[in-house]
Amino acid sequence: MKSFARFSSSVRAARRPPSPSFPPNRALDLCAPSGADFTAGRTVVARQPRVTAVRTFHHAPVAAAAVQVAPPVTTEAEPNVYRAHLSPYAPYIRQRSSGAALVHLQTMMEGDVIPELCSGLAHFPGDERADGLATLLGACAEWGLEARSPLVVRLINGCLELLSGGGVRVSPLCHLGEVARALEGRRSALVTQVLASLCGAVREDGASPSEAVRIYSLLAQCHDPASRRHKVLLSALHRSTRRQVHGLNASQVSDVLQSLSQLQQRQAVSLVLRLSRRASQVLKAFSDAELTQVLSALMMLGHHSEELLYAVEEHLPGRLGKCDPELISTVVEYCLRARRRSEPIFEAVAENFVDNAETHTSLQIAKQIVSMGRLNYLPQCSSEMFRTLESILSARFAQFPPRSLLEVLHACIHLERFPLNHMAKVFSPHFLQRLRAQGEPLDNNALGQLTQLHLSSSLECSYYWGPRLPFFLHVKNFSSVDQAFETPMESRLYNQVKGPLAEMLGGRFYNTRVFTRSGYTIDVEICLDEDGYVLPPAQWDHTYKRMALCLDGEKRFCSKTQHLLGKEATKRRHLRRVGYELVQIPFFEFEELRTLEEQVQYLHDKIFPTILKFNH
């Protein structure tokens, strides 16, 4: 190990940037290195070439742990401990003026220093030799040598020969894979061989938490979904990581979740659940960026953890005043995806919005307002919040992306806050043209939002006399695949209700899934005549009054509450305004009824008081 440490010192000496005392505008003047005897333990030292206009190089990792280094023969002070770290090997960007320097530098590497260092690696054990080769390849990547240059080809062949013999541990393998990808891309033969070796190593011995993080990161950059070997490696890595989740620190949890989201591992449900649980345990240790990364990854993977939400509710409000606005907007977006109407979070977010909204970007503001609107949450400081929002929209109207602005105004009507000053601008030809001009076509979602804004201005704001949405842009109905405007009736709840309803009415005197002229869908419609009697289907043409039964399944409510989502609350207001009598039949009431008699009596008590109103 001592000889390998001395070898590492030699590589660093060869890669050390030029001294600032050298005069400018000098070409490279190469100095031959001293003789080398690796077996005798002598240190190879390459004297620094005199270079100008060459960038400082990043140190590449050499060993998996800190090692004591013999003091090198050099005029500069150098630390005695060299710690391995993960370094992204970004390809060297060559400037036109440094072409001659690159040629001389390549000549030095191929002719003298690096080949001698490379030849001495044969005497090191497999892991140390792999780290040494990776260090040399990393130097080549940073110095801008191409993958097909003789030196790089020689080093890569040496790596392939080493890997064919097996026995290399996970950490050196990751080091090799990272460098090989930087040099040759993800389809490199060396990357393929590294991943094959990693597959065997992980299946046989598993991987430590730090090794798992590196493998996931490497796979995220090199993964081929069609490769059976990659699938086997991922499966083995998932199993190994699941066993060690309790030992992951906050940074490692964040890194693994980010890699899983990049790999789109939605099927790794068990691992994601455990990582989410671990995230809730170490929540206070996350930095703002790490927690943002965790929540974003969980949203991408389609997982929402109650335990994590409880932890966020407990710890986030206290740090909101000093945290990154991006974290705030990510937290409320996570609540929206989980349909979590969290009072502690939204109250803290609203207060922070009143105090600091000027420092937030347009997109961050949009996420916060949209989440509150869609979850039908009106904070206690709503007056101050909407005054602040009005001020920001007035000052930065042109800076908001058209789609984000439309989302904000649409969310406001869910909370019965009607932005009339800005509706006039939104319905103007200029704004509609902006929607088209910025690559955001007027798709069904945008048209639906514009139509609901129009309905609110027509049905709920009789004092609004500004521009209206042109009729040809109105959507014909709000039913959509993404359920952005109304949630379809649950078949299970309907099957429970239809029998008792027919029993109470004396027959199937109702219609289902009826489209209204305003674009909404009625779950169950009952038609009444002028005297308030229920009409049979044959006489529905003589309908005087219509009754809408809202069979409200679980998805129409915020999670684990009896609060309707914003889109459902808006739909009911508009239906009442166009003349429907509404009767709500929520799932949490009806499912408590056990007998047919109880169900019939419940429907009678719900429906007939409304019918009797028409007899007076």
N, C-alpha and C positions, 0 to 999 in steps of 0.2 A: 504493500500500500504506500510506503514511503516513496518508492521509486515512481509510482504513478502520480503522487502529489508533486514530485519534482518535475515530472513530465508536464503536468498541468501548468506549473509555473512557467515552463518554457513556452508553452503555447500562448499563455497570456503575454509573455514578453514579446513574442513574435507579433502579437495582435495589438500591442500598446500603441496608441496614437502618437504622432510626432511631437517633439518638444516645441513649445512656442518660441524658444529662443533661436530657432533656425531662421535664417534670412528668407524673405519672400522670393517668389518667382524662381525657385530652384527646382530643377528636374530631379527625379529620384536617383540617388547615388547609393547603390546597393553595397552592403558590407557582408562578406561571407561569414557564416556563423562559425563558432569554435567547433572543434571536433567533438564527437559524441560517443559515449560508451554506456549504453543503458544497463548492461549487466553489471557494470562496476558501480552503479549508483551515482555516476557523475551527472551533473545537471547540464542540459543543453541550453545555451543562452544565445538568442539571436539579437545582435546589436541593432538598434533602431535605425531604419532607413530615414534619410532626410527627406521629408515629404511636405508639400504645401497643398492646401485646398482639398484635404482628405478628411472625411467626417470621423468623428469619434465612434469607435465600435462598441457595441454592447457586449458584456461578458456573457459567454455561453455556459450553460451548466456542465459541470465535469463529473461530479460524484453525487450520489444520492444523499450523503450526509456531509457534515463539515469535517474537513481533514486538516491536520497540521502540516504546513508547508515549510520546507527548508528555505531559509532566506536566500533569495536569488541574487546573483551578482549583478547589481544594477545601481545606478546613482539615485534613483527615486525611492522614497519610502513606500512599502507595500504591506498591506495587512497580512498577519501570519495565518489567518484563517480564511479559507475560501469556501463560501456556502453556495450550494447548488440552488438555482432558482429557474423558474420556467421563463424562457425568453422567446418572444415571437420573432422568428427569423424573417424579417421583412426583406424582400429583394432589394439589392442596392440600386439606387436610381443614379445612373451615370450622367454627368454633365458633359456637354460637348467639349469643354475646355480641358477635361481631365483624361482624354483618351490616351495620351502618351504615358501619363502616370499609371493608368490601369495596365498598359502593356508591360511596363517595367515591373509593376507589382506582381503580375501573373508570372513573369519570368523568374522573379525571386522565389515565388512559392513553388513553381514546378521544378526549378533547378536546384534549390539549395535547402531552405529551412524546412518547409513542410514535408517534403519527401523523406528527409532524415528522421524527422519526428515520427512519421508514419511507419518507417521500417522498424523502429524500436518497439512499436506496439505489439509485435508478435510475441514478446516475452511476458506480456501481462496476462492475468486471468481473463476469462470471457467477459465478465461484467465491466471490469476496468477497461478492457480493450474496446468494448462497445461504446463506453462513455468517451474514451479518447477519440475514436473515429467520429463520433457525433460532434465532438468539439471542433475537430478539424473541418468537418462538413459545414458546421455553423460558421466558421471563419470564412470558408469559401462563399457561403451565401451572403455574408455581410460585406465581403470584398467585391461582390458582383460577378464572380465567375459563373459561367453558364454550365448547365448540367452536362453538356456534351464535351466540355474541356477535358483534356487527358488526365489532369490531376483529380477532378471530381469523379470521372469514370473509374479511376484506380481505387479511390476511396470507397465508392459504392460497391464495386466488385469485392473489396475486402469485407464490407459489411454483409453482403449476401453470403459470402463464404463462411463468415462467423455464424450467421443465423442458421445456416443449414446444419450446423453441428448441434444446435440447441443449447439449453442450459443457461441462457441469459435471463436475468431477472426482469421484472416488470418495469422498474424505473429506468434502467438503461434502454429498454425497448421503446418506451415512450419518448425518451430523448432522441433516439434515432428516427422514430416516426415523425416527430415534429420538424426535425431538420430536413428530412427527405421530402416532406410535403412542401416546405418552403423552396426547396431547390427544383423539384420535378413535378409538383402538383399531386393531386390526390390519386391519380391513376399510375403513379410510379411503381415500378417493380419492387423497389425497396419498401415502399409503404405497404404493398400487398403482403410481402414476406414478414414485415413487422407485425401486421395485424394477425397473420396466421400464427406467429410465435406467441403473441399476446393471448390468442384464443386458447392455446395449449396451456400457457402459464396460469391463466385465470381459472380454467376448468380444473387444473390440478391442485393449485395452492391458494386460489382466491386472490383478492387484492386488498391492500390496506385502504383506509379512507382516502389518504392523499393520492395513492396510486389510482384508485377508482376515479377520482376527479380528473386526473390527467388522461386516463383512457377515454372517459366520456368526452372530454374536450377534443381529443384526437379524432374520435369517431364522428363527432359533430362536423368536423371539417372534411372527413374522408369517406363518410358512410355511403354505401351503395345499397339502396333498398332491395335490389334484385339479387344481391350476393348472399348465398346460403351461409358462407363462412361468417359474414358480418352478423347475420341473424343469430348464429350460434354463439358468437362472442357477446352480443348484446344480452342474450338470454342468460349466459353464465355470469356476466357482469351484474345483471339485475339481481340474480340470486345471491351473489356475494355481497352486494351493497345492502340488500334487505337485512342480512344478518348483522350488519354493522351500523345501521342507521343511528342507533343510540349513541354511537361514538363520534358522529359527525359534528363539527362546530358550525357556527352560523355561516361563515364564508363558504364552507364546503357544501352545506345544504343548498345555498344559493347557486353555486356553480353547477352542481349536479342537476338541479331543476332546470336551469337554463339550457344545459346540454340536452336534457330529455325533451324540452320544448323544441329545440332546433332539430332533433331527430324525430319529432312528431310521434313520440312513444305513448300514444293515448291508451294503448292496450296494457301498459305496465301499471295497472290500477293499484295493485297491492303495494308496489314500491312507492308510487306517488302518494298513497294514503299515509304510509309511514313517514315519508319525507315531510308531508304537510303537518303531521302530528309533531314531528321533531321541530319543525319551524315554529310551532306554537310554544314549544318549551324554551326555545332560545331567542324568542322574539326581541327581547330587550337588547340582545347582542348584535342585532343586524344594524348595519349602517343604512341610511336612507336609500342609497343606490341598491344595496343588497335586498332590502325589503321590497322595493319597487320591482326588482328582478324576480323575486319569489312570486309575488302576486301576479305579475304579467305571465310568468310561465304556467302557473296554475290555471289562469284563465284560458291560455292557449290549449292546455291539456284537458280542459273541460271539467276541472275538479273544483268543488267548493266545500271547504271544511268548516263545520260549525265550531270546532275547537279552535281553529285559527282565528275565526271571526271574533270569538269571545276574547281571545288574547289581544287582538287588535283593539277591540272596544275598551279593554282594560288599560292598555299602555299607550295607545296612540294619542288620545286627546291631550295628555300632559306634554307631549313633545311637538304638538302642531305648530306652536309659535316659532320654533326654530328649524323646522324640518323643510325639506325641499318641496316646493309646490308640485313637482311631478309625482312625489309620493302621495300627496293629498288626492290628486286627481286619479291616481291608480287605485287607491283605497276605495273611493266612492264608486269607481267603475267596477271593482271587484264586488262590492255590495250589490250593485245593479245586476251583475251577472248571476249572483246568488239569490236575487230577489229579497235581499235582507234589508228591511226597513229599520236601520239601527239608529235609535234616538241618540245615544252618546256620541256616535261618530258624526252624524249629520248636524247635531247642535254645535259641536266643536268646529266642524268645517264651515258652517254658516257664520259663526262668530269670527273665525279667521278670515273668511271672505270679506266681511265688512271692513276689517282692519287692514288687510294686505292685498286686496284684489288688484290693485294697480301694478303689483309686481308679478302677476300671473300672466302667462301667455293666453292668447285667444283660445287655443285648444284646451288648455287646462281649465279655463273658465267654463267653456262649453261642457266639459265632462262633469263638472260639479253641478251645474244647473240642470243638465239633462238627467242626471241620476236622481236628483231630488224630485223632479217633475214626474218621471216615469214610475218612481216608487211612491208617488202621491204623499210626499212628506213636506209639510209646511213648517219651517222652524219658528221658534219663538221670536227671533229677531227678523222675521220675514220682511217687515216694513223697511228696516235699514238695509237688508240684503237686496231688495228689489230697487231701492233708491240707488244703491251703489251700482247695481247692474245697469240701470237706466243711464247713469252717468258714464259708465264705461262704453256702453253701446253708442251713445251720442258722440263720444270723443273718438272712438276707434271703429266706427261702423265700417268704413272702407277697408280696414285692416283685417277684419274677420273673413276667413274663407267662406264663400257663399253657403256651402253645405253646413258648416258648423253654425253659422248664424241662423239658418233655417231650423236646425235642431234645437237651438236655444229658445227661439220664439215658440216653437211647437211645444216644448216642455213647459213653458209658462202657462199655456192654456189648460194643461192638466191640473194646475194649482189655482185655476180661476183668476189668473193674473193676465190681463189682456194688453199686450204691448202695442197699443193703437198707433202711437207715434211712429213705430217702425213697421207696422203692417202696411202702411201706405207705401213705404219704400220697397218692401218685399213684393208687393203686387205690381210694382212699376215694371214697364218693359225693360228698363235698364238692368234691374236686378235679375230678371229672368234671362236676359242675355248674358249676364255674368255667369250664371249657372251653366249655360251651354259653353261659353267661351273658355272656361277653365278646365275643360275635360270632365265636367260633372254633369252628364246628361240628365234631362228631366225623366228619370225612370219612375216606376210606379211608387216607390217609396217617397221620393221628393214630391211627386204630384199628390200623393195622399196627404202629406203634411201640409201642403199648400191648400188642399181642399178642406181640411179640418180647420185651418186658420180662417178660411173664408166662412165656414159654417159658424164658427165662434163669433166672428164679426157680424154675421147676419142674424143669428139666433139669440145671442147673449149680449150684444152691444148695439142696441137700437139707436144709440146716439152717435154711432160711427158713420160718417158720410164720405169717407175717403175712397180711393180706388178699390175695385173688387177683382178677384181672380177671373180671367176670361172663362166663359162657360165651357169652351172646347178643351180646357185643361183640367176640368173636374174629373176625378175618377168615378167610375160607375158604381163600384162597390169597394169596401175596405177589406174584404177577405184577401189574404195574401199568404204565401208559403211561410214567410218569416213571422207572421202573426204580429206585425208592428202596430196594428190599430185596433184589433179585437181578437180575443182568444176564442177558438171554436168551442162549441158545446161538447162536453165530455159525454161520450157514448155510454159509459158506465152509469153516470148519474141519470141520463135520460131513460135508460132501461129500467132504473129503479122507480122513476116518477111516472112513466107513461101508463102503467096499469092502474095505480090508484087515481090518476087524473081522469082516465076514461070511466072508472067506477063512479067518481064523484059527479061528472058531467052527464052520465047516462049514455055514453057512447064516445066515439072518437070525434068530438066536436072541436077540433083544434087542428092547426097546421104547424109544421116544423120547418126550421131553417128558411125563413122568409126574408127575401131581400127587400129593403125599403128604398124609397126614392132618394133618400139622403145618403145611401151607400152602405148602411149598417145591415147586419144580419140579426134577425130575431130568432131566438131559440125555439120558443113555442108561442104561437099567436092565437088568441081567442077573439072571435068577432061577435059584437053585440049589436042589437037593434036599438031603435030610439027609446024603447022602454027598459033597456038594460037586460034583455033576455039573450041568452047564448044562442047564436045562429048555427044550424047544421050546415055542412059543406055545400049543399045545394042552394043555399040562400046567401052565401058569402058576398054576392054582388050587391046585396042590399045593406051592407055593413054601415053602421052609423058611428060606432066607436070601436077602437081596437085596443086589446090588452096584450102586453108583452110579458111573458114569463121568462125571467132570467135564471136559467139553471146554472148556477155559479159553481164550477168545479174548483179544485185546489189551485190550479194554475192561474186563476183570475185574481188571486190574492197574493199579497206579499208573503214571503215564506213564514209559516208558523204564526200568522196573525189573521185578523178578520178585517184587515184594511185592503180595499180593492186597489189594484194597480191603477196608475194614472190614466191609462188608455181606457180602462173599463169605467172609471168615474166620468170621464169626458163623454163616452158613448151614452151613458144613462142620462146625462144632462141634455144632450142633443135630442135623444128620443123623446124625452118629456116635452121639449120645446116644439117638436113637430106633431105633438098630439097624442102620443101613446101614454096609456096608463101602465105603469111598471109594477110588477110584483117580483120580488127577489126570493129565490129558493136556494139558499147557500148549502153547500155540501155538509158543513159541520152541524147544521140543524137537522137536515133530512136523514142523514145516516145514523142518527141516534134513535130513530123510530124503528121499532122491531116488528110490529104487526101491521097488517093491511088496514085494520081499523084505525090505528094511530096515524098512519100515513094519509088516509082519506080525510080524517078530521083535521090534520095539519093543513092540507091543501084547501079545505073548506074555509078554515079560519083565515088563511092568507088571501084567497081569491074573492070570496063573497062580500066582505066589507068594501072592497073596491067596486064590485058590481052594484051594490046597493046605493052607492053615491049617485048613480044615474037615475034612480027612481025618485029623487027629491029635487 
